[in-house]
Amino acid sequence: MNTLAAQEIKRKGISAVDKVLQEGPVHIIKNNQPQYVVLSEERYQELVEAEDEAYNARIRESLADLKAGRVKRGTAKDLIKELKLED
C-alpha cells in the first residue's frame, strides 16, 4: 500500500494525496504510525457493496438454517448443559 506523511499533505495540500492515490489506497502516516487510509470513491463504493452483500448472505443463511430446523432455541443454561460445561 502507498504511504504519505501527514506533513507532506500540510505542505502540498490535497494534490499530494491525489498523485499517490492514482496508484491505489494510501496510508497517511502521522507520528511514524499509519493513522488513516484514503480510498478513491470508486473503491470505497466497492467495499460498501461487498459488505452489504456479505451481510445479506449471512441473513439468508441464517434464515435457511431456521427454516431447515438447524436452529435450537433455549436459554444460556440449556446451552451450558448441552455442551457439558458444568461440573
Backbone as XML, in Angstrom:
<?xml version="1.0"?>
<chain id="A" units="angstrom">
  <residue number="1" name="MET">
    <atom name="N" x="0.845" y="-1.178" z="0.000"/>
    <atom name="CA" x="0.000" y="0.000" z="0.000"/>
    <atom name="C" x="0.887" y="1.236" z="0.000"/>
  </residue>
  <residue number="2" name="ASN">
    <atom name="N" x="0.451" y="2.249" z="-0.673"/>
    <atom name="CA" x="1.190" y="3.516" z="-0.743"/>
    <atom name="C" x="1.116" y="4.239" z="0.596"/>
  </residue>
  <residue number="3" name="THR">
    <atom name="N" x="2.142" y="4.997" z="0.901"/>
    <atom name="CA" x="2.141" y="5.788" z="2.131"/>
    <atom name="C" x="2.434" y="7.242" z="1.805"/>
  </residue>
  <residue number="4" name="LEU">
    <atom name="N" x="1.967" y="8.102" z="2.690"/>
    <atom name="CA" x="2.186" y="9.535" z="2.541"/>
    <atom name="C" x="2.225" y="10.140" z="3.936"/>
  </residue>
  <residue number="5" name="ALA">
    <atom name="N" x="3.229" y="10.934" z="4.197"/>
    <atom name="CA" x="3.341" y="11.584" z="5.504"/>
    <atom name="C" x="2.327" y="12.719" z="5.612"/>
  </residue>
  <residue number="6" name="ALA">
    <atom name="N" x="1.748" y="12.846" z="6.783"/>
    <atom name="CA" x="0.792" y="13.932" z="7.025"/>
    <atom name="C" x="1.443" y="15.285" z="6.772"/>
  </residue>
  <residue number="7" name="GLN">
    <atom name="N" x="2.723" y="15.411" z="7.082"/>
    <atom name="CA" x="3.443" y="16.659" z="6.847"/>
    <atom name="C" x="3.450" y="17.029" z="5.366"/>
  </residue>
  <residue number="8" name="GLU">
    <atom name="N" x="3.530" y="16.009" z="4.524"/>
    <atom name="CA" x="3.526" y="16.251" z="3.070"/>
    <atom name="C" x="2.181" y="16.852" z="2.635"/>
  </residue>
  <residue number="9" name="ILE">
    <atom name="N" x="1.121" y="16.391" z="3.246"/>
    <atom name="CA" x="-0.206" y="16.937" z="2.929"/>
    <atom name="C" x="-0.290" y="18.384" z="3.400"/>
  </residue>
  <residue number="10" name="LYS">
    <atom name="N" x="0.294" y="18.659" z="4.561"/>
    <atom name="CA" x="0.299" y="20.042" z="5.054"/>
    <atom name="C" x="1.033" y="20.965" z="4.079"/>
  </residue>
  <residue number="11" name="ARG">
    <atom name="N" x="2.136" y="20.466" z="3.530"/>
    <atom name="CA" x="2.938" y="21.288" z="2.627"/>
    <atom name="C" x="2.302" y="21.441" z="1.246"/>
  </residue>
  <residue number="12" name="LYS">
    <atom name="N" x="1.844" y="20.341" z="0.686"/>
    <atom name="CA" x="1.392" y="20.360" z="-0.702"/>
    <atom name="C" x="-0.125" y="20.360" z="-0.875"/>
  </residue>
  <residue number="13" name="GLY">
    <atom name="N" x="-0.845" y="20.122" z="0.206"/>
    <atom name="CA" x="-2.300" y="20.088" z="0.102"/>
    <atom name="C" x="-2.800" y="18.763" z="-0.463"/>
  </residue>
  <residue number="14" name="ILE">
    <atom name="N" x="-4.053" y="18.768" z="-0.853"/>
    <atom name="CA" x="-4.703" y="17.549" z="-1.314"/>
    <atom name="C" x="-4.090" y="17.023" z="-2.607"/>
  </residue>
  <residue number="15" name="SER">
    <atom name="N" x="-3.408" y="17.853" z="-3.350"/>
    <atom name="CA" x="-2.779" y="17.385" z="-4.592"/>
    <atom name="C" x="-1.747" y="16.300" z="-4.312"/>
  </residue>
  <residue number="16" name="ALA">
    <atom name="N" x="-1.123" y="16.332" z="-3.126"/>
    <atom name="CA" x="-0.170" y="15.284" z="-2.751"/>
    <atom name="C" x="-0.884" y="13.941" z="-2.636"/>
  </residue>
  <residue number="17" name="VAL">
    <atom name="N" x="-2.092" y="13.963" z="-2.094"/>
    <atom name="CA" x="-2.886" y="12.739" z="-1.965"/>
    <atom name="C" x="-3.346" y="12.278" z="-3.346"/>
  </residue>
  <residue number="18" name="ASP">
    <atom name="N" x="-3.832" y="13.210" z="-4.141"/>
    <atom name="CA" x="-4.330" y="12.868" z="-5.480"/>
    <atom name="C" x="-3.278" y="12.126" z="-6.298"/>
  </residue>
  <residue number="19" name="LYS">
    <atom name="N" x="-2.057" y="12.598" z="-6.221"/>
    <atom name="CA" x="-0.981" y="11.992" z="-7.009"/>
    <atom name="C" x="-0.738" y="10.540" z="-6.598"/>
  </residue>
  <residue number="20" name="VAL">
    <atom name="N" x="-0.621" y="10.277" z="-5.302"/>
    <atom name="CA" x="-0.340" y="8.938" z="-4.804"/>
    <atom name="C" x="-1.569" y="8.029" z="-4.923"/>
  </residue>
  <residue number="21" name="LEU">
    <atom name="N" x="-2.742" y="8.604" z="-4.804"/>
    <atom name="CA" x="-3.983" y="7.838" z="-4.859"/>
    <atom name="C" x="-4.196" y="7.182" z="-6.223"/>
  </residue>
  <residue number="22" name="GLN">
    <atom name="N" x="-3.584" y="7.724" z="-7.244"/>
    <atom name="CA" x="-3.696" y="7.125" z="-8.577"/>
    <atom name="C" x="-3.121" y="5.711" z="-8.603"/>
  </residue>
  <residue number="23" name="GLU">
    <atom name="N" x="-2.219" y="5.421" z="-7.679"/>
    <atom name="CA" x="-1.584" y="4.105" z="-7.612"/>
    <atom name="C" x="-2.314" y="3.145" z="-6.684"/>
  </residue>
  <residue number="24" name="GLY">
    <atom name="N" x="-3.376" y="3.609" z="-6.022"/>
    <atom name="CA" x="-4.141" y="2.759" z="-5.121"/>
    <atom name="C" x="-4.336" y="3.434" z="-3.779"/>
  </residue>
  <residue number="25" name="PRO">
    <atom name="N" x="-4.946" y="2.713" z="-2.817"/>
    <atom name="CA" x="-5.198" y="3.277" z="-1.484"/>
    <atom name="C" x="-3.915" y="3.810" z="-0.847"/>
  </residue>
  <residue number="26" name="VAL">
    <atom name="N" x="-4.065" y="4.805" z="0.013"/>
    <atom name="CA" x="-2.918" y="5.484" z="0.616"/>
    <atom name="C" x="-3.028" y="5.474" z="2.136"/>
  </residue>
  <residue number="27" name="HIS">
    <atom name="N" x="-1.985" y="4.959" z="2.806"/>
    <atom name="CA" x="-1.879" y="5.113" z="4.253"/>
    <atom name="C" x="-1.300" y="6.490" z="4.536"/>
  </residue>
  <residue number="28" name="ILE">
    <atom name="N" x="-1.956" y="7.233" z="5.390"/>
    <atom name="CA" x="-1.429" y="8.521" z="5.835"/>
    <atom name="C" x="-0.669" y="8.264" z="7.135"/>
  </residue>
  <residue number="29" name="ILE">
    <atom name="N" x="0.595" y="8.651" z="7.150"/>
    <atom name="CA" x="1.463" y="8.405" z="8.294"/>
    <atom name="C" x="1.530" y="9.662" z="9.156"/>
  </residue>
  <residue number="30" name="LYS">
    <atom name="N" x="1.233" y="9.472" z="10.436"/>
    <atom name="CA" x="1.297" y="10.578" z="11.397"/>
    <atom name="C" x="2.033" y="10.049" z="12.629"/>
  </residue>
  <residue number="31" name="ASN">
    <atom name="N" x="3.017" y="10.765" z="13.102"/>
    <atom name="CA" x="3.839" y="10.332" z="14.238"/>
    <atom name="C" x="4.437" y="8.941" z="13.988"/>
  </residue>
  <residue number="32" name="ASN">
    <atom name="N" x="4.897" y="8.733" z="12.763"/>
    <atom name="CA" x="5.541" y="7.480" z="12.349"/>
    <atom name="C" x="4.631" y="6.253" z="12.432"/>
  </residue>
  <residue number="33" name="GLN">
    <atom name="N" x="3.331" y="6.476" z="12.451"/>
    <atom name="CA" x="2.373" y="5.370" z="12.503"/>
    <atom name="C" x="1.287" y="5.585" z="11.458"/>
  </residue>
  <residue number="34" name="PRO">
    <atom name="N" x="0.831" y="4.516" z="10.796"/>
    <atom name="CA" x="-0.308" y="4.671" z="9.886"/>
    <atom name="C" x="-1.543" y="5.077" z="10.700"/>
  </residue>
  <residue number="35" name="GLN">
    <atom name="N" x="-2.162" y="6.191" z="10.331"/>
    <atom name="CA" x="-3.309" y="6.696" z="11.083"/>
    <atom name="C" x="-4.607" y="6.677" z="10.272"/>
  </residue>
  <residue number="36" name="TYR">
    <atom name="N" x="-4.497" y="6.834" z="8.968"/>
    <atom name="CA" x="-5.681" y="6.946" z="8.124"/>
    <atom name="C" x="-5.428" y="6.198" z="6.819"/>
  </residue>
  <residue number="37" name="VAL">
    <atom name="N" x="-6.510" y="5.840" z="6.154"/>
    <atom name="CA" x="-6.417" y="5.269" z="4.818"/>
    <atom name="C" x="-7.321" y="6.092" z="3.915"/>
  </residue>
  <residue number="38" name="VAL">
    <atom name="N" x="-6.798" y="6.518" z="2.791"/>
    <atom name="CA" x="-7.577" y="7.270" z="1.809"/>
    <atom name="C" x="-7.829" y="6.351" z="0.620"/>
  </residue>
  <residue number="39" name="LEU">
    <atom name="N" x="-9.094" y="6.261" z="0.223"/>
    <atom name="CA" x="-9.507" y="5.438" z="-0.913"/>
    <atom name="C" x="-10.167" y="6.310" z="-1.959"/>
  </residue>
  <residue number="40" name="SER">
    <atom name="N" x="-10.144" y="5.847" z="-3.187"/>
    <atom name="CA" x="-10.929" y="6.538" z="-4.209"/>
    <atom name="C" x="-12.406" y="6.273" z="-3.914"/>
  </residue>
  <residue number="41" name="GLU">
    <atom name="N" x="-13.268" y="7.129" z="-4.407"/>
    <atom name="CA" x="-14.706" y="6.948" z="-4.211"/>
    <atom name="C" x="-15.151" y="5.613" z="-4.797"/>
  </residue>
  <residue number="42" name="GLU">
    <atom name="N" x="-14.611" y="5.268" z="-5.946"/>
    <atom name="CA" x="-14.983" y="4.002" z="-6.607"/>
    <atom name="C" x="-14.641" y="2.807" z="-5.710"/>
  </residue>
  <residue number="43" name="ARG">
    <atom name="N" x="-13.425" y="2.794" z="-5.168"/>
    <atom name="CA" x="-13.013" y="1.680" z="-4.306"/>
    <atom name="C" x="-13.839" y="1.634" z="-3.031"/>
  </residue>
  <residue number="44" name="TYR">
    <atom name="N" x="-14.142" y="2.797" z="-2.470"/>
    <atom name="CA" x="-14.972" y="2.864" z="-1.271"/>
    <atom name="C" x="-16.346" y="2.256" z="-1.543"/>
  </residue>
  <residue number="45" name="GLN">
    <atom name="N" x="-16.951" y="2.614" z="-2.668"/>
    <atom name="CA" x="-18.271" y="2.076" z="-3.007"/>
    <atom name="C" x="-18.216" y="0.567" z="-3.206"/>
  </residue>
  <residue number="46" name="GLU">
    <atom name="N" x="-17.121" y="0.059" z="-3.794"/>
    <atom name="CA" x="-16.956" y="-1.387" z="-3.956"/>
    <atom name="C" x="-16.931" y="-2.084" z="-2.593"/>
  </residue>
  <residue number="47" name="LEU">
    <atom name="N" x="-16.220" y="-1.501" z="-1.646"/>
    <atom name="CA" x="-16.140" y="-2.089" z="-0.307"/>
    <atom name="C" x="-17.486" y="-2.064" z="0.404"/>
  </residue>
  <residue number="48" name="VAL">
    <atom name="N" x="-18.210" y="-0.968" z="0.276"/>
    <atom name="CA" x="-19.530" y="-0.861" z="0.900"/>
    <atom name="C" x="-20.476" y="-1.897" z="0.293"/>
  </residue>
  <residue number="49" name="GLU">
    <atom name="N" x="-20.446" y="-2.032" z="-1.012"/>
    <atom name="CA" x="-21.301" y="-3.003" z="-1.693"/>
    <atom name="C" x="-20.946" y="-4.434" z="-1.270"/>
  </residue>
  <residue number="50" name="ALA">
    <atom name="N" x="-19.668" y="-4.740" z="-1.183"/>
    <atom name="CA" x="-19.234" y="-6.079" z="-0.765"/>
    <atom name="C" x="-19.676" y="-6.368" z="0.668"/>
  </residue>
  <residue number="51" name="GLU">
    <atom name="N" x="-19.591" y="-5.370" z="1.517"/>
    <atom name="CA" x="-20.028" y="-5.538" z="2.904"/>
    <atom name="C" x="-21.528" y="-5.801" z="2.966"/>
  </residue>
  <residue number="52" name="ASP">
    <atom name="N" x="-22.307" y="-5.056" z="2.184"/>
    <atom name="CA" x="-23.754" y="-5.262" z="2.136"/>
    <atom name="C" x="-24.100" y="-6.659" z="1.619"/>
  </residue>
  <residue number="53" name="GLU">
    <atom name="N" x="-23.396" y="-7.099" z="0.584"/>
    <atom name="CA" x="-23.635" y="-8.432" z="0.026"/>
    <atom name="C" x="-23.321" y="-9.519" z="1.047"/>
  </residue>
  <residue number="54" name="ALA">
    <atom name="N" x="-22.224" y="-9.366" z="1.773"/>
    <atom name="CA" x="-21.841" y="-10.346" z="2.791"/>
    <atom name="C" x="-22.877" y="-10.379" z="3.917"/>
  </residue>
  <residue number="55" name="TYR">
    <atom name="N" x="-23.351" y="-9.226" z="4.323"/>
    <atom name="CA" x="-24.377" y="-9.146" z="5.368"/>
    <atom name="C" x="-25.643" y="-9.859" z="4.909"/>
  </residue>
  <residue number="56" name="ASN">
    <atom name="N" x="-26.075" y="-9.568" z="3.697"/>
    <atom name="CA" x="-27.288" y="-10.202" z="3.178"/>
    <atom name="C" x="-27.125" y="-11.712" z="3.045"/>
  </residue>
  <residue number="57" name="ALA">
    <atom name="N" x="-25.945" y="-12.164" z="2.660"/>
    <atom name="CA" x="-25.683" y="-13.605" z="2.552"/>
    <atom name="C" x="-25.783" y="-14.267" z="3.922"/>
  </residue>
  <residue number="58" name="ARG">
    <atom name="N" x="-25.252" y="-13.619" z="4.957"/>
    <atom name="CA" x="-25.344" y="-14.176" z="6.315"/>
    <atom name="C" x="-26.789" y="-14.262" z="6.772"/>
  </residue>
  <residue number="59" name="ILE">
    <atom name="N" x="-27.585" y="-13.260" z="6.447"/>
    <atom name="CA" x="-29.007" y="-13.281" z="6.816"/>
    <atom name="C" x="-29.713" y="-14.417" z="6.090"/>
  </residue>
  <residue number="60" name="ARG">
    <atom name="N" x="-29.462" y="-14.567" z="4.780"/>
    <atom name="CA" x="-30.094" y="-15.653" z="4.018"/>
    <atom name="C" x="-29.719" y="-17.019" z="4.594"/>
  </residue>
  <residue number="61" name="GLU">
    <atom name="N" x="-28.449" y="-17.203" z="4.934"/>
    <atom name="CA" x="-28.001" y="-18.468" z="5.514"/>
    <atom name="C" x="-28.674" y="-18.732" z="6.855"/>
  </residue>
  <residue number="62" name="SER">
    <atom name="N" x="-28.803" y="-17.704" z="7.666"/>
    <atom name="CA" x="-29.455" y="-17.856" z="8.965"/>
    <atom name="C" x="-30.925" y="-18.231" z="8.791"/>
  </residue>
  <residue number="63" name="LEU">
    <atom name="N" x="-31.590" y="-17.587" z="7.851"/>
    <atom name="CA" x="-32.998" y="-17.910" z="7.600"/>
    <atom name="C" x="-33.149" y="-19.333" z="7.060"/>
  </residue>
  <residue number="64" name="ALA">
    <atom name="N" x="-32.209" y="-19.757" z="6.218"/>
    <atom name="CA" x="-32.245" y="-21.126" z="5.696"/>
    <atom name="C" x="-32.034" y="-22.130" z="6.834"/>
  </residue>
  <residue number="65" name="ASP">
    <atom name="N" x="-31.115" y="-21.841" z="7.748"/>
    <atom name="CA" x="-30.897" y="-22.706" z="8.904"/>
    <atom name="C" x="-32.158" y="-22.799" z="9.748"/>
  </residue>
  <residue number="66" name="LEU">
    <atom name="N" x="-32.813" y="-21.669" z="9.960"/>
    <atom name="CA" x="-34.039" y="-21.639" z="10.751"/>
    <atom name="C" x="-35.129" y="-22.468" z="10.074"/>
  </residue>
  <residue number="67" name="LYS">
    <atom name="N" x="-35.296" y="-22.274" z="8.787"/>
    <atom name="CA" x="-36.320" y="-22.998" z="8.019"/>
    <atom name="C" x="-36.044" y="-24.506" z="8.002"/>
  </residue>
  <residue number="68" name="ALA">
    <atom name="N" x="-34.773" y="-24.900" z="7.939"/>
    <atom name="CA" x="-34.394" y="-26.312" z="7.882"/>
    <atom name="C" x="-34.373" y="-26.972" z="9.266"/>
  </residue>
  <residue number="69" name="GLY">
    <atom name="N" x="-34.645" y="-26.194" z="10.286"/>
    <atom name="CA" x="-34.681" y="-26.767" z="11.634"/>
    <atom name="C" x="-33.316" y="-26.970" z="12.261"/>
  </residue>
  <residue number="70" name="ARG">
    <atom name="N" x="-32.317" y="-26.295" z="11.751"/>
    <atom name="CA" x="-30.966" y="-26.433" z="12.296"/>
    <atom name="C" x="-30.688" y="-25.455" z="13.437"/>
  </residue>
  <residue number="71" name="VAL">
    <atom name="N" x="-31.733" y="-24.797" z="13.900"/>
    <atom name="CA" x="-31.590" y="-23.808" z="14.960"/>
    <atom name="C" x="-32.345" y="-24.292" z="16.182"/>
  </residue>
  <residue number="72" name="LYS">
    <atom name="N" x="-31.686" y="-24.250" z="17.327"/>
    <atom name="CA" x="-32.337" y="-24.608" z="18.583"/>
    <atom name="C" x="-32.567" y="-23.343" z="19.380"/>
  </residue>
  <residue number="73" name="ARG">
    <atom name="N" x="-33.667" y="-23.311" z="20.038"/>
    <atom name="CA" x="-33.946" y="-22.178" z="20.918"/>
    <atom name="C" x="-33.859" y="-22.649" z="22.351"/>
  </residue>
  <residue number="74" name="GLY">
    <atom name="N" x="-33.352" y="-21.801" z="23.210"/>
    <atom name="CA" x="-33.234" y="-22.154" z="24.613"/>
    <atom name="C" x="-32.511" y="-21.052" z="25.358"/>
  </residue>
  <residue number="75" name="THR">
    <atom name="N" x="-32.222" y="-21.358" z="26.579"/>
    <atom name="CA" x="-31.536" y="-20.385" z="27.431"/>
    <atom name="C" x="-30.046" y="-20.677" z="27.456"/>
  </residue>
  <residue number="76" name="ALA">
    <atom name="N" x="-29.306" y="-19.790" z="28.058"/>
    <atom name="CA" x="-27.875" y="-19.991" z="28.226"/>
    <atom name="C" x="-27.627" y="-21.227" z="29.089"/>
  </residue>
  <residue number="77" name="LYS">
    <atom name="N" x="-28.482" y="-21.436" z="30.081"/>
    <atom name="CA" x="-28.352" y="-22.622" z="30.942"/>
    <atom name="C" x="-28.504" y="-23.898" z="30.131"/>
  </residue>
  <residue number="78" name="ASP">
    <atom name="N" x="-29.471" y="-23.906" z="29.197"/>
    <atom name="CA" x="-29.669" y="-25.069" z="28.338"/>
    <atom name="C" x="-28.418" y="-25.351" z="27.512"/>
  </residue>
  <residue number="79" name="LEU">
    <atom name="N" x="-27.814" y="-24.323" z="26.977"/>
    <atom name="CA" x="-26.620" y="-24.484" z="26.154"/>
    <atom name="C" x="-25.443" y="-25.005" z="26.977"/>
  </residue>
  <residue number="80" name="ILE">
    <atom name="N" x="-25.264" y="-24.449" z="28.166"/>
    <atom name="CA" x="-24.183" y="-24.900" z="29.056"/>
    <atom name="C" x="-24.369" y="-26.374" z="29.391"/>
  </residue>
  <residue number="81" name="LYS">
    <atom name="N" x="-25.615" y="-26.757" z="29.670"/>
    <atom name="CA" x="-25.909" y="-28.156" z="29.995"/>
    <atom name="C" x="-25.626" y="-29.054" z="28.791"/>
  </residue>
  <residue number="82" name="GLU">
    <atom name="N" x="-26.079" y="-28.644" z="27.607"/>
    <atom name="CA" x="-25.886" y="-29.437" z="26.393"/>
    <atom name="C" x="-24.409" y="-29.603" z="26.061"/>
  </residue>
  <residue number="83" name="LEU">
    <atom name="N" x="-23.624" y="-28.578" z="26.270"/>
    <atom name="CA" x="-22.194" y="-28.634" z="25.997"/>
    <atom name="C" x="-21.397" y="-29.260" z="27.131"/>
  </residue>
  <residue number="84" name="LYS">
    <atom name="N" x="-22.095" y="-29.620" z="28.191"/>
    <atom name="CA" x="-21.489" y="-30.272" z="29.362"/>
    <atom name="C" x="-20.353" y="-29.417" z="29.915"/>
  </residue>
  <residue number="85" name="LEU">
    <atom name="N" x="-20.642" y="-28.131" z="30.091"/>
    <atom name="CA" x="-19.649" y="-27.206" z="30.616"/>
    <atom name="C" x="-19.736" y="-27.055" z="32.131"/>
  </residue>
  <residue number="86" name="GLU">
    <atom name="N" x="-20.753" y="-27.634" z="32.736"/>
    <atom name="CA" x="-20.883" y="-27.580" z="34.183"/>
    <atom name="C" x="-20.210" y="-28.792" z="34.805"/>
  </residue>
  <residue number="87" name="ASP">
    <atom name="N" x="-19.766" y="-28.612" z="36.017"/>
    <atom name="CA" x="-19.169" y="-29.754" z="36.735"/>
    <atom name="C" x="-20.245" y="-30.644" z="37.297"/>
  </residue>
</chain>
